[in-house]
């Protein structure tokens, strides 16, 4: 994977947010003030991130919660 971040259409990212390398922020995601999304994580469409998201997880929902760890093979299916 490359050291990039992908942010989908209609995503809203508030102030003082940290997004780690190799993250995917899907369409319509909202990230509130002063939270961090860990390296290599995928935040699913429409999620609302109100607390820090750990590295290498799939996070979904309102509020966004990690549902499982991601592997290299997961990324081939997700993107």
mmCIF file of the N, C-alpha and C atoms, coordinates in Angstrom:
data_MODEL
# 
_entry.id   MODEL 
# 
loop_
_atom_site.group_PDB 
_atom_site.id 
_atom_site.type_symbol 
_atom_site.label_atom_id 
_atom_site.label_alt_id 
_atom_site.label_comp_id 
_atom_site.label_asym_id 
_atom_site.label_entity_id 
_atom_site.label_seq_id 
_atom_site.pdbx_PDB_ins_code 
_atom_site.Cartn_x 
_atom_site.Cartn_y 
_atom_site.Cartn_z 
_atom_site.occupancy 
_atom_site.B_iso_or_equiv 
_atom_site.pdbx_formal_charge 
_atom_site.auth_seq_id 
_atom_site.auth_comp_id 
_atom_site.auth_asym_id 
_atom_site.auth_atom_id 
_atom_site.pdbx_PDB_model_num 
ATOM 1   N N  . UNK A 1 1  ? 0.833   -1.188 0.000  1.00 0.00 ? 1  UNK A N  1 
ATOM 2   C CA . UNK A 1 1  ? 0.000   0.000  0.000  1.00 0.00 ? 1  UNK A CA 1 
ATOM 3   C C  . UNK A 1 1  ? 0.875   1.248  0.000  1.00 0.00 ? 1  UNK A C  1 
ATOM 4   N N  . UNK A 1 2  ? 0.326   2.307  -0.534 1.00 0.00 ? 2  UNK A N  1 
ATOM 5   C CA . UNK A 1 2  ? 1.031   3.571  -0.563 1.00 0.00 ? 2  UNK A CA 1 
ATOM 6   C C  . UNK A 1 2  ? 0.663   4.412  0.654  1.00 0.00 ? 2  UNK A C  1 
ATOM 7   N N  . UNK A 1 3  ? 1.477   5.423  0.945  1.00 0.00 ? 3  UNK A N  1 
ATOM 8   C CA . UNK A 1 3  ? 1.204   6.322  2.063  1.00 0.00 ? 3  UNK A CA 1 
ATOM 9   C C  . UNK A 1 3  ? 0.300   7.456  1.597  1.00 0.00 ? 3  UNK A C  1 
ATOM 10  N N  . UNK A 1 4  ? -0.968  7.131  1.391  1.00 0.00 ? 4  UNK A N  1 
ATOM 11  C CA . UNK A 1 4  ? -1.943  8.112  0.960  1.00 0.00 ? 4  UNK A CA 1 
ATOM 12  C C  . UNK A 1 4  ? -3.208  7.971  1.790  1.00 0.00 ? 4  UNK A C  1 
ATOM 13  N N  . UNK A 1 5  ? -4.083  8.964  1.684  1.00 0.00 ? 5  UNK A N  1 
ATOM 14  C CA . UNK A 1 5  ? -5.399  8.913  2.315  1.00 0.00 ? 5  UNK A CA 1 
ATOM 15  C C  . UNK A 1 5  ? -6.414  9.187  1.228  1.00 0.00 ? 5  UNK A C  1 
ATOM 16  N N  . UNK A 1 6  ? -7.478  8.412  1.187  1.00 0.00 ? 6  UNK A N  1 
ATOM 17  C CA . UNK A 1 6  ? -8.554  8.632  0.228  1.00 0.00 ? 6  UNK A CA 1 
ATOM 18  C C  . UNK A 1 6  ? -9.773  9.115  0.998  1.00 0.00 ? 6  UNK A C  1 
ATOM 19  N N  . UNK A 1 7  ? -10.330 10.257 0.551  1.00 0.00 ? 7  UNK A N  1 
ATOM 20  C CA . UNK A 1 7  ? -11.510 10.829 1.191  1.00 0.00 ? 7  UNK A CA 1 
ATOM 21  C C  . UNK A 1 7  ? -12.621 10.886 0.151  1.00 0.00 ? 7  UNK A C  1 
ATOM 22  N N  . UNK A 1 8  ? -13.717 10.216 0.443  1.00 0.00 ? 8  UNK A N  1 
ATOM 23  C CA . UNK A 1 8  ? -14.833 10.142 -0.489 1.00 0.00 ? 8  UNK A CA 1 
ATOM 24  C C  . UNK A 1 8  ? -15.651 11.418 -0.559 1.00 0.00 ? 8  UNK A C  1 
ATOM 25  N N  . UNK A 1 9  ? -16.452 11.502 -1.603 1.00 0.00 ? 9  UNK A N  1 
ATOM 26  C CA . UNK A 1 9  ? -17.323 12.635 -1.863 1.00 0.00 ? 9  UNK A CA 1 
ATOM 27  C C  . UNK A 1 9  ? -18.273 12.872 -0.684 1.00 0.00 ? 9  UNK A C  1 
ATOM 28  N N  . UNK A 1 10 ? -18.439 14.127 -0.315 1.00 0.00 ? 10 UNK A N  1 
ATOM 29  C CA . UNK A 1 10 ? -19.397 14.487 0.725  1.00 0.00 ? 10 UNK A CA 1 
ATOM 30  C C  . UNK A 1 10 ? -18.932 14.219 2.138  1.00 0.00 ? 10 UNK A C  1 
ATOM 31  N N  . UNK A 1 11 ? -17.674 13.854 2.322  1.00 0.00 ? 11 UNK A N  1 
ATOM 32  C CA . UNK A 1 11 ? -17.158 13.650 3.672  1.00 0.00 ? 11 UNK A CA 1 
ATOM 33  C C  . UNK A 1 11 ? -16.938 15.008 4.332  1.00 0.00 ? 11 UNK A C  1 
ATOM 34  N N  . UNK A 1 12 ? -17.177 15.079 5.618  1.00 0.00 ? 12 UNK A N  1 
ATOM 35  C CA . UNK A 1 12 ? -16.964 16.299 6.397  1.00 0.00 ? 12 UNK A CA 1 
ATOM 36  C C  . UNK A 1 12 ? -15.942 15.986 7.473  1.00 0.00 ? 12 UNK A C  1 
ATOM 37  N N  . UNK A 1 13 ? -14.849 16.743 7.463  1.00 0.00 ? 13 UNK A N  1 
ATOM 38  C CA . UNK A 1 13 ? -13.789 16.534 8.449  1.00 0.00 ? 13 UNK A CA 1 
ATOM 39  C C  . UNK A 1 13 ? -13.627 17.827 9.230  1.00 0.00 ? 13 UNK A C  1 
ATOM 40  N N  . UNK A 1 14 ? -13.922 17.786 10.518 1.00 0.00 ? 14 UNK A N  1 
ATOM 41  C CA . UNK A 1 14 ? -13.869 18.967 11.371 1.00 0.00 ? 14 UNK A CA 1 
ATOM 42  C C  . UNK A 1 14 ? -12.423 19.324 11.715 1.00 0.00 ? 14 UNK A C  1 
ATOM 43  N N  . UNK A 1 15 ? -12.248 20.289 12.568 1.00 0.00 ? 15 UNK A N  1 
ATOM 44  C CA . UNK A 1 15 ? -10.915 20.771 12.924 1.00 0.00 ? 15 UNK A CA 1 
ATOM 45  C C  . UNK A 1 15 ? -10.153 19.879 13.877 1.00 0.00 ? 15 UNK A C  1 
ATOM 46  N N  . UNK A 1 16 ? -8.835  20.013 13.823 1.00 0.00 ? 16 UNK A N  1 
ATOM 47  C CA . UNK A 1 16 ? -7.912  19.311 14.712 1.00 0.00 ? 16 UNK A CA 1 
ATOM 48  C C  . UNK A 1 16 ? -8.097  17.789 14.650 1.00 0.00 ? 16 UNK A C  1 
ATOM 49  N N  . UNK A 1 17 ? -8.252  17.257 13.448 1.00 0.00 ? 17 UNK A N  1 
ATOM 50  C CA . UNK A 1 17 ? -8.431  15.825 13.211 1.00 0.00 ? 17 UNK A CA 1 
ATOM 51  C C  . UNK A 1 17 ? -7.126  15.263 12.655 1.00 0.00 ? 17 UNK A C  1 
ATOM 52  N N  . UNK A 1 18 ? -6.749  14.082 13.104 1.00 0.00 ? 18 UNK A N  1 
ATOM 53  C CA . UNK A 1 18 ? -5.573  13.397 12.586 1.00 0.00 ? 18 UNK A CA 1 
ATOM 54  C C  . UNK A 1 18 ? -6.022  12.140 11.853 1.00 0.00 ? 18 UNK A C  1 
ATOM 55  N N  . UNK A 1 19 ? -5.577  12.006 10.601 1.00 0.00 ? 19 UNK A N  1 
ATOM 56  C CA . UNK A 1 19 ? -5.892  10.815 9.813  1.00 0.00 ? 19 UNK A CA 1 
ATOM 57  C C  . UNK A 1 19 ? -4.575  10.170 9.414  1.00 0.00 ? 19 UNK A C  1 
ATOM 58  N N  . UNK A 1 20 ? -4.385  8.921  9.812  1.00 0.00 ? 20 UNK A N  1 
ATOM 59  C CA . UNK A 1 20 ? -3.147  8.208  9.526  1.00 0.00 ? 20 UNK A CA 1 
ATOM 60  C C  . UNK A 1 20 ? -2.993  7.858  8.062  1.00 0.00 ? 20 UNK A C  1 
ATOM 61  N N  . UNK A 1 21 ? -1.766  7.530  7.671  1.00 0.00 ? 21 UNK A N  1 
ATOM 62  C CA . UNK A 1 21 ? -1.474  7.092  6.307  1.00 0.00 ? 21 UNK A CA 1 
ATOM 63  C C  . UNK A 1 21 ? -2.310  5.867  5.944  1.00 0.00 ? 21 UNK A C  1 
ATOM 64  N N  . UNK A 1 22 ? -2.556  5.723  4.654  1.00 0.00 ? 22 UNK A N  1 
ATOM 65  C CA . UNK A 1 22 ? -3.192  4.530  4.091  1.00 0.00 ? 22 UNK A CA 1 
ATOM 66  C C  . UNK A 1 22 ? -4.612  4.308  4.587  1.00 0.00 ? 22 UNK A C  1 
ATOM 67  N N  . UNK A 1 23 ? -5.315  5.398  4.938  1.00 0.00 ? 23 UNK A N  1 
ATOM 68  C CA . UNK A 1 23 ? -6.707  5.298  5.371  1.00 0.00 ? 23 UNK A CA 1 
ATOM 69  C C  . UNK A 1 23 ? -7.648  5.527  4.194  1.00 0.00 ? 23 UNK A C  1 
ATOM 70  N N  . UNK A 1 24 ? -8.850  5.019  4.339  1.00 0.00 ? 24 UNK A N  1 
ATOM 71  C CA . UNK A 1 24 ? -9.906  5.252  3.368  1.00 0.00 ? 24 UNK A CA 1 
ATOM 72  C C  . UNK A 1 24 ? -11.100 5.792  4.150  1.00 0.00 ? 24 UNK A C  1 
ATOM 73  N N  . UNK A 1 25 ? -11.492 7.022  3.838  1.00 0.00 ? 25 UNK A N  1 
ATOM 74  C CA . UNK A 1 25 ? -12.660 7.650  4.440  1.00 0.00 ? 25 UNK A CA 1 
ATOM 75  C C  . UNK A 1 25 ? -13.735 7.645  3.358  1.00 0.00 ? 25 UNK A C  1 
ATOM 76  N N  . UNK A 1 26 ? -14.755 6.836  3.517  1.00 0.00 ? 26 UNK A N  1 
ATOM 77  C CA . UNK A 1 26 ? -15.741 6.610  2.462  1.00 0.00 ? 26 UNK A CA 1 
ATOM 78  C C  . UNK A 1 26 ? -16.697 7.805  2.324  1.00 0.00 ? 26 UNK A C  1 
ATOM 79  N N  . UNK A 1 27 ? -17.619 7.715  1.354  1.00 0.00 ? 27 UNK A N  1 
ATOM 80  C CA . UNK A 1 27 ? -18.523 8.828  1.068  1.00 0.00 ? 27 UNK A CA 1 
ATOM 81  C C  . UNK A 1 27 ? -19.441 9.130  2.249  1.00 0.00 ? 27 UNK A C  1 
ATOM 82  N N  . UNK A 1 28 ? -19.696 10.420 2.455  1.00 0.00 ? 28 UNK A N  1 
ATOM 83  C CA . UNK A 1 28 ? -20.643 10.853 3.468  1.00 0.00 ? 28 UNK A CA 1 
ATOM 84  C C  . UNK A 1 28 ? -20.207 10.672 4.904  1.00 0.00 ? 28 UNK A C  1 
ATOM 85  N N  . UNK A 1 29 ? -18.946 10.386 5.148  1.00 0.00 ? 29 UNK A N  1 
ATOM 86  C CA . UNK A 1 29 ? -18.449 10.223 6.517  1.00 0.00 ? 29 UNK A CA 1 
ATOM 87  C C  . UNK A 1 29 ? -18.334 11.595 7.178  1.00 0.00 ? 29 UNK A C  1 
ATOM 88  N N  . UNK A 1 30 ? -18.656 11.668 8.460  1.00 0.00 ? 30 UNK A N  1 
ATOM 89  C CA . UNK A 1 30 ? -18.442 12.866 9.256  1.00 0.00 ? 30 UNK A CA 1 
ATOM 90  C C  . UNK A 1 30 ? -17.437 12.521 10.348 1.00 0.00 ? 30 UNK A C  1 
ATOM 91  N N  . UNK A 1 31 ? -16.389 13.339 10.454 1.00 0.00 ? 31 UNK A N  1 
ATOM 92  C CA . UNK A 1 31 ? -15.396 13.163 11.523 1.00 0.00 ? 31 UNK A CA 1 
ATOM 93  C C  . UNK A 1 31 ? -15.442 14.424 12.370 1.00 0.00 ? 31 UNK A C  1 
ATOM 94  N N  . UNK A 1 32 ? -15.792 14.282 13.648 1.00 0.00 ? 32 UNK A N  1 
ATOM 95  C CA . UNK A 1 32 ? -15.945 15.428 14.535 1.00 0.00 ? 32 UNK A CA 1 
ATOM 96  C C  . UNK A 1 32 ? -14.594 15.937 15.039 1.00 0.00 ? 32 UNK A C  1 
ATOM 97  N N  . UNK A 1 33 ? -14.631 17.075 15.728 1.00 0.00 ? 33 UNK A N  1 
ATOM 98  C CA . UNK A 1 33 ? -13.419 17.720 16.245 1.00 0.00 ? 33 UNK A CA 1 
ATOM 99  C C  . UNK A 1 33 ? -12.591 16.808 17.143 1.00 0.00 ? 33 UNK A C  1 
ATOM 100 N N  . UNK A 1 34 ? -11.272 16.984 17.048 1.00 0.00 ? 34 UNK A N  1 
ATOM 101 C CA . UNK A 1 34 ? -10.288 16.412 17.975 1.00 0.00 ? 34 UNK A CA 1 
ATOM 102 C C  . UNK A 1 34 ? -10.335 14.893 18.100 1.00 0.00 ? 34 UNK A C  1 
ATOM 103 N N  . UNK A 1 35 ? -10.466 14.205 16.978 1.00 0.00 ? 35 UNK A N  1 
ATOM 104 C CA . UNK A 1 35 ? -10.358 12.747 16.989 1.00 0.00 ? 35 UNK A CA 1 
ATOM 105 C C  . UNK A 1 35 ? -9.277  12.312 16.013 1.00 0.00 ? 35 UNK A C  1 
ATOM 106 N N  . UNK A 1 36 ? -8.888  11.057 16.098 1.00 0.00 ? 36 UNK A N  1 
ATOM 107 C CA . UNK A 1 36 ? -7.854  10.509 15.225 1.00 0.00 ? 36 UNK A CA 1 
ATOM 108 C C  . UNK A 1 36 ? -8.353  9.212  14.603 1.00 0.00 ? 36 UNK A C  1 
ATOM 109 N N  . UNK A 1 37 ? -7.995  9.034  13.336 1.00 0.00 ? 37 UNK A N  1 
ATOM 110 C CA . UNK A 1 37 ? -8.258  7.775  12.645 1.00 0.00 ? 37 UNK A CA 1 
ATOM 111 C C  . UNK A 1 37 ? -6.896  7.128  12.425 1.00 0.00 ? 37 UNK A C  1 
ATOM 112 N N  . UNK A 1 38 ? -6.710  5.952  12.982 1.00 0.00 ? 38 UNK A N  1 
ATOM 113 C CA . UNK A 1 38 ? -5.419  5.283  12.946 1.00 0.00 ? 38 UNK A CA 1 
ATOM 114 C C  . UNK A 1 38 ? -5.017  4.813  11.557 1.00 0.00 ? 38 UNK A C  1 
ATOM 115 N N  . UNK A 1 39 ? -3.722  4.700  11.362 1.00 0.00 ? 39 UNK A N  1 
ATOM 116 C CA . UNK A 1 39 ? -3.132  4.263  10.092 1.00 0.00 ? 39 UNK A CA 1 
ATOM 117 C C  . UNK A 1 39 ? -3.779  2.968  9.596  1.00 0.00 ? 39 UNK A C  1 
ATOM 118 N N  . UNK A 1 40 ? -4.074  2.949  8.294  1.00 0.00 ? 40 UNK A N  1 
ATOM 119 C CA . UNK A 1 40 ? -4.565  1.731  7.663  1.00 0.00 ? 40 UNK A CA 1 
ATOM 120 C C  . UNK A 1 40 ? -6.004  1.377  7.959  1.00 0.00 ? 40 UNK A C  1 
ATOM 121 N N  . UNK A 1 41 ? -6.787  2.326  8.462  1.00 0.00 ? 41 UNK A N  1 
ATOM 122 C CA . UNK A 1 41 ? -8.183  2.038  8.778  1.00 0.00 ? 41 UNK A CA 1 
ATOM 123 C C  . UNK A 1 41 ? -9.112  2.453  7.647  1.00 0.00 ? 41 UNK A C  1 
ATOM 124 N N  . UNK A 1 42 ? -10.280 1.830  7.614  1.00 0.00 ? 42 UNK A N  1 
ATOM 125 C CA . UNK A 1 42 ? -11.313 2.106  6.616  1.00 0.00 ? 42 UNK A CA 1 
ATOM 126 C C  . UNK A 1 42 ? -12.560 2.519  7.384  1.00 0.00 ? 42 UNK A C  1 
ATOM 127 N N  . UNK A 1 43 ? -13.054 3.735  7.114  1.00 0.00 ? 43 UNK A N  1 
ATOM 128 C CA . UNK A 1 43 ? -14.280 4.208  7.746  1.00 0.00 ? 43 UNK A CA 1 
ATOM 129 C C  . UNK A 1 43 ? -15.387 4.126  6.703  1.00 0.00 ? 43 UNK A C  1 
ATOM 130 N N  . UNK A 1 44 ? -16.399 3.308  6.970  1.00 0.00 ? 44 UNK A N  1 
ATOM 131 C CA . UNK A 1 44 ? -17.458 3.016  6.010  1.00 0.00 ? 44 UNK A CA 1 
ATOM 132 C C  . UNK A 1 44 ? -18.391 4.182  5.748  1.00 0.00 ? 44 UNK A C  1 
ATOM 133 N N  . UNK A 1 45 ? -19.060 4.133  4.606  1.00 0.00 ? 45 UNK A N  1 
ATOM 134 C CA . UNK A 1 45 ? -19.951 5.194  4.134  1.00 0.00 ? 45 UNK A CA 1 
ATOM 135 C C  . UNK A 1 45 ? -20.973 5.597  5.195  1.00 0.00 ? 45 UNK A C  1 
ATOM 136 N N  . UNK A 1 46 ? -21.122 6.913  5.367  1.00 0.00 ? 46 UNK A N  1 
ATOM 137 C CA . UNK A 1 46 ? -22.126 7.459  6.267  1.00 0.00 ? 46 UNK A CA 1 
ATOM 138 C C  . UNK A 1 46 ? -21.798 7.389  7.741  1.00 0.00 ? 46 UNK A C  1 
ATOM 139 N N  . UNK A 1 47 ? -20.640 6.853  8.095  1.00 0.00 ? 47 UNK A N  1 
ATOM 140 C CA . UNK A 1 47 ? -20.265 6.741  9.509  1.00 0.00 ? 47 UNK A CA 1 
ATOM 141 C C  . UNK A 1 47 ? -20.032 8.129  10.113 1.00 0.00 ? 47 UNK A C  1 
ATOM 142 N N  . UNK A 1 48 ? -20.240 8.228  11.420 1.00 0.00 ? 48 UNK A N  1 
ATOM 143 C CA . UNK A 1 48 ? -19.960 9.460  12.154 1.00 0.00 ? 48 UNK A CA 1 
ATOM 144 C C  . UNK A 1 48 ? -18.918 9.123  13.222 1.00 0.00 ? 48 UNK A C  1 
ATOM 145 N N  . UNK A 1 49 ? -17.717 9.643  13.026 1.00 0.00 ? 49 UNK A N  1 
ATOM 146 C CA . UNK A 1 49 ? -16.603 9.346  13.928 1.00 0.00 ? 49 UNK A CA 1 
ATOM 147 C C  . UNK A 1 49 ? -16.593 10.386 15.049 1.00 0.00 ? 49 UNK A C  1 
ATOM 148 N N  . UNK A 1 50 ? -16.880 9.933  16.272 1.00 0.00 ? 50 UNK A N  1 
ATOM 149 C CA . UNK A 1 50 ? -16.909 10.823 17.435 1.00 0.00 ? 50 UNK A CA 1 
ATOM 150 C C  . UNK A 1 50 ? -15.806 10.509 18.443 1.00 0.00 ? 50 UNK A C  1 
ATOM 151 N N  . UNK A 1 51 ? -15.148 9.360  18.268 1.00 0.00 ? 51 UNK A N  1 
ATOM 152 C CA . UNK A 1 51 ? -14.048 8.933  19.133 1.00 0.00 ? 51 UNK A CA 1 
ATOM 153 C C  . UNK A 1 51 ? -12.932 8.391  18.261 1.00 0.00 ? 51 UNK A C  1 
ATOM 154 N N  . UNK A 1 52 ? -11.725 8.321  18.808 1.00 0.00 ? 52 UNK A N  1 
ATOM 155 C CA . UNK A 1 52 ? -10.580 7.813  18.055 1.00 0.00 ? 52 UNK A CA 1 
ATOM 156 C C  . UNK A 1 52 ? -10.847 6.414  17.517 1.00 0.00 ? 52 UNK A C  1 
ATOM 157 N N  . UNK A 1 53 ? -10.361 6.176  16.303 1.00 0.00 ? 53 UNK A N  1 
ATOM 158 C CA . UNK A 1 53 ? -10.451 4.863  15.662 1.00 0.00 ? 53 UNK A CA 1 
ATOM 159 C C  . UNK A 1 53 ? -9.038  4.275  15.650 1.00 0.00 ? 53 UNK A C  1 
ATOM 160 N N  . UNK A 1 54 ? -8.848  3.047  16.143 1.00 0.00 ? 54 UNK A N  1 
ATOM 161 C CA . UNK A 1 54 ? -7.511  2.441  16.168 1.00 0.00 ? 54 UNK A CA 1 
ATOM 162 C C  . UNK A 1 54 ? -6.981  2.147  14.762 1.00 0.00 ? 54 UNK A C  1 
ATOM 163 N N  . UNK A 1 55 ? -5.724  1.751  14.691 1.00 0.00 ? 55 UNK A N  1 
ATOM 164 C CA . UNK A 1 55 ? -5.094  1.393  13.415 1.00 0.00 ? 55 UNK A CA 1 
ATOM 165 C C  . UNK A 1 55 ? -5.661  0.086  12.869 1.00 0.00 ? 55 UNK A C  1 
ATOM 166 N N  . UNK A 1 56 ? -5.680  0.006  11.522 1.00 0.00 ? 56 UNK A N  1 
ATOM 167 C CA . UNK A 1 56 ? -5.980  -1.240 10.801 1.00 0.00 ? 56 UNK A CA 1 
ATOM 168 C C  . UNK A 1 56 ? -7.312  -1.889 11.154 1.00 0.00 ? 56 UNK A C  1 
ATOM 169 N N  . UNK A 1 57 ? -8.371  -1.067 11.234 1.00 0.00 ? 57 UNK A N  1 
ATOM 170 C CA . UNK A 1 57 ? -9.693  -1.624 11.511 1.00 0.00 ? 57 UNK A CA 1 
ATOM 171 C C  . UNK A 1 57 ? -10.706 -1.123 10.490 1.00 0.00 ? 57 UNK A C  1 
ATOM 172 N N  . UNK A 1 58 ? -11.807 -1.843 10.372 1.00 0.00 ? 58 UNK A N  1 
ATOM 173 C CA . UNK A 1 58 ? -12.977 -1.400 9.641  1.00 0.00 ? 58 UNK A CA 1 
ATOM 174 C C  . UNK A 1 58 ? -13.908 -0.796 10.679 1.00 0.00 ? 58 UNK A C  1 
ATOM 175 N N  . UNK A 1 59 ? -14.284 0.477  10.493 1.00 0.00 ? 59 UNK A N  1 
ATOM 176 C CA . UNK A 1 59 ? -15.180 1.147  11.432 1.00 0.00 ? 59 UNK A CA 1 
ATOM 177 C C  . UNK A 1 59 ? -16.419 1.609  10.683 1.00 0.00 ? 59 UNK A C  1 
ATOM 178 N N  . UNK A 1 60 ? -17.591 1.336  11.258 1.00 0.00 ? 60 UNK A N  1 
ATOM 179 C CA . UNK A 1 60 ? -18.855 1.703  10.628 1.00 0.00 ? 60 UNK A CA 1 
ATOM 180 C C  . UNK A 1 60 ? -19.848 2.137  11.697 1.00 0.00 ? 60 UNK A C  1 
ATOM 181 N N  . UNK A 1 61 ? -20.900 2.822  11.255 1.00 0.00 ? 61 UNK A N  1 
ATOM 182 C CA . UNK A 1 61 ? -22.013 3.134  12.141 1.00 0.00 ? 61 UNK A CA 1 
ATOM 183 C C  . UNK A 1 61 ? -22.064 4.567  12.616 1.00 0.00 ? 61 UNK A C  1 
ATOM 184 N N  . UNK A 1 62 ? -23.146 4.836  13.367 1.00 0.00 ? 62 UNK A N  1 
ATOM 185 C CA . UNK A 1 62 ? -23.376 6.146  13.964 1.00 0.00 ? 62 UNK A CA 1 
ATOM 186 C C  . UNK A 1 62 ? -23.674 5.913  15.429 1.00 0.00 ? 62 UNK A C  1 
ATOM 187 N N  . UNK A 1 63 ? -22.724 6.163  16.304 1.00 0.00 ? 63 UNK A N  1 
ATOM 188 C CA . UNK A 1 63 ? -21.354 6.591  16.038 1.00 0.00 ? 63 UNK A CA 1 
ATOM 189 C C  . UNK A 1 63 ? -20.508 5.434  15.518 1.00 0.00 ? 63 UNK A C  1 
ATOM 190 N N  . UNK A 1 64 ? -19.435 5.778  14.823 1.00 0.00 ? 64 UNK A N  1 
ATOM 191 C CA . UNK A 1 64 ? -18.547 4.767  14.231 1.00 0.00 ? 64 UNK A CA 1 
ATOM 192 C C  . UNK A 1 64 ? -17.861 3.944  15.320 1.00 0.00 ? 64 UNK A C  1 
ATOM 193 N N  . UNK A 1 65 ? -17.871 2.643  15.113 1.00 0.00 ? 65 UNK A N  1 
ATOM 194 C CA . UNK A 1 65 ? -17.199 1.709  16.020 1.00 0.00 ? 65 UNK A CA 1 
ATOM 195 C C  . UNK A 1 65 ? -16.402 0.714  15.187 1.00 0.00 ? 65 UNK A C  1 
ATOM 196 N N  . UNK A 1 66 ? -15.229 0.319  15.664 1.00 0.00 ? 66 UNK A N  1 
ATOM 197 C CA . UNK A 1 66 ? -14.467 -0.723 14.959 1.00 0.00 ? 66 UNK A CA 1 
ATOM 198 C C  . UNK A 1 66 ? -15.229 -2.042 15.025 1.00 0.00 ? 66 UNK A C  1 
ATOM 199 N N  . UNK A 1 67 ? -15.371 -2.699 13.855 1.00 0.00 ? 67 UNK A N  1 
ATOM 200 C CA . UNK A 1 67 ? -16.067 -3.986 13.844 1.00 0.00 ? 67 UNK A CA 1 
ATOM 201 C C  . UNK A 1 67 ? -15.110 -5.157 13.683 1.00 0.00 ? 67 UNK A C  1 
ATOM 202 N N  . UNK A 1 68 ? -13.941 -4.889 13.070 1.00 0.00 ? 68 UNK A N  1 
ATOM 203 C CA . UNK A 1 68 ? -12.934 -5.956 12.989 1.00 0.00 ? 68 UNK A CA 1 
ATOM 204 C C  . UNK A 1 68 ? -11.624 -5.397 12.479 1.00 0.00 ? 68 UNK A C  1 
ATOM 205 N N  . UNK A 1 69 ? -10.571 -6.175 12.697 1.00 0.00 ? 69 UNK A N  1 
ATOM 206 C CA . UNK A 1 69 ? -9.243  -5.840 12.169 1.00 0.00 ? 69 UNK A CA 1 
ATOM 207 C C  . UNK A 1 69 ? -9.231  -6.082 10.670 1.00 0.00 ? 69 UNK A C  1 
ATOM 208 N N  . UNK A 1 70 ? -8.408  -5.309 9.949  1.00 0.00 ? 70 UNK A N  1 
ATOM 209 C CA . UNK A 1 70 ? -8.254  -5.481 8.509  1.00 0.00 ? 70 UNK A CA 1 
ATOM 210 C C  . UNK A 1 70 ? -6.938  -6.173 8.193  1.00 0.00 ? 70 UNK A C  1 
ATOM 211 N N  . UNK A 1 71 ? -6.972  -7.006 7.161  1.00 0.00 ? 71 UNK A N  1 
ATOM 212 C CA . UNK A 1 71 ? -5.767  -7.674 6.680  1.00 0.00 ? 71 UNK A CA 1 
ATOM 213 C C  . UNK A 1 71 ? -5.458  -7.160 5.276  1.00 0.00 ? 71 UNK A C  1 
ATOM 214 N N  . UNK A 1 72 ? -4.315  -7.521 4.747  1.00 0.00 ? 72 UNK A N  1 
ATOM 215 C CA . UNK A 1 72 ? -3.949  -7.135 3.379  1.00 0.00 ? 72 UNK A CA 1 
ATOM 216 C C  . UNK A 1 72 ? -4.986  -7.645 2.381  1.00 0.00 ? 72 UNK A C  1 
ATOM 217 N N  . UNK A 1 73 ? -5.477  -8.856 2.565  1.00 0.00 ? 73 UNK A N  1 
ATOM 218 C CA . UNK A 1 73 ? -6.452  -9.398 1.627  1.00 0.00 ? 73 UNK A CA 1 
ATOM 219 C C  . UNK A 1 73 ? -7.787  -8.665 1.709  1.00 0.00 ? 73 UNK A C  1 
ATOM 220 N N  . UNK A 1 74 ? -8.129  -8.115 2.866  1.00 0.00 ? 74 UNK A N  1 
ATOM 221 C CA . UNK A 1 74 ? -9.344  -7.307 2.989  1.00 0.00 ? 74 UNK A CA 1 
ATOM 222 C C  . UNK A 1 74 ? -9.292  -6.101 2.067  1.00 0.00 ? 74 UNK A C  1 
ATOM 223 N N  . UNK A 1 75 ? -8.134  -5.465 1.989  1.00 0.00 ? 75 UNK A N  1 
ATOM 224 C CA . UNK A 1 75 ? -8.005  -4.271 1.164  1.00 0.00 ? 75 UNK A CA 1 
ATOM 225 C C  . UNK A 1 75 ? -8.266  -4.564 -0.304 1.00 0.00 ? 75 UNK A C  1 
ATOM 226 N N  . UNK A 1 76 ? -7.935  -5.762 -0.758 1.00 0.00 ? 76 UNK A N  1 
ATOM 227 C CA . UNK A 1 76 ? -8.197  -6.119 -2.154 1.00 0.00 ? 76 UNK A CA 1 
ATOM 228 C C  . UNK A 1 76 ? -9.689  -6.173 -2.435 1.00 0.00 ? 76 UNK A C  1 
ATOM 229 N N  . UNK A 1 77 ? -10.488 -6.516 -1.437 1.00 0.00 ? 77 UNK A N  1 
ATOM 230 C CA . UNK A 1 77 ? -11.939 -6.571 -1.608 1.00 0.00 ? 77 UNK A CA 1 
ATOM 231 C C  . UNK A 1 77 ? -12.600 -5.215 -1.363 1.00 0.00 ? 77 UNK A C  1 
ATOM 232 N N  . UNK A 1 78 ? -12.043 -4.418 -0.471 1.00 0.00 ? 78 UNK A N  1 
ATOM 233 C CA . UNK A 1 78 ? -12.644 -3.137 -0.114 1.00 0.00 ? 78 UNK A CA 1 
ATOM 234 C C  . UNK A 1 78 ? -12.460 -2.055 -1.175 1.00 0.00 ? 78 UNK A C  1 
ATOM 235 N N  . UNK A 1 79 ? -11.318 -2.082 -1.858 1.00 0.00 ? 79 UNK A N  1 
ATOM 236 C CA . UNK A 1 79 ? -11.084 -0.993 -2.823 1.00 0.00 ? 79 UNK A CA 1 
ATOM 237 C C  . UNK A 1 79 ? -10.930 -1.470 -4.221 1.00 0.00 ? 79 UNK A C  1 
# 
